[in-house]
Amino acid sequence: MIGQTRLYCSKGDGFRLIEVPTERASYEAERIKKQGWVVDAAIPL
């Protein structure tokens, strides 16, 4: 999918994979961090 970014996130033993539009990736990464998640990687598709 062009124009999408995958955010690979972890928190303790948990893992989340979130796919968002690339233009919103920075905003979504900050939102996830405020919830206590660590963004391990952001991969544009």
C-alpha atoms as one frame of an Amber mdcrd trajectory, in Angstrom:
protein
   0.000   0.000   0.000   1.571   3.223  -1.105   1.170   6.187   1.208   0.931
   4.082   4.357   3.367   3.715   7.253   3.522   0.803   9.676   4.328   1.628
  13.276   5.780  -1.308  15.205   5.119  -0.638  18.896   5.852  -2.442  22.149
   4.910  -2.051  25.799   6.133  -4.638  28.275   5.215  -8.008  26.773   2.693
  -6.404  24.402   3.124  -5.671  20.717   1.067  -3.564  18.316   1.314  -3.091
  14.585  -0.495   0.042  13.443  -0.879   1.046   9.808  -1.621   4.723   9.218
  -1.481   7.196   6.322   2.110   8.443   6.018   1.092  12.083   6.518  -0.350
  11.149   9.962   2.507   8.868  11.059   4.275  11.460  13.244   1.035  12.438
  14.975   0.042   8.808  15.580   3.525   7.940  16.887   3.311  10.753  19.450
  -0.203   9.701  20.450   0.938   6.104  20.974   3.984   7.232  23.002   1.720
   9.222  25.338  -0.146   5.970  26.033   3.098   4.375  27.243   4.023   2.509
  24.061   7.494   2.545  22.499   7.599   2.976  18.729  10.316   0.516  17.724
  10.114   1.216  13.988   8.185   3.270  11.453   8.303   1.659   8.023   6.878
   3.521   4.995   5.148   1.192   2.522
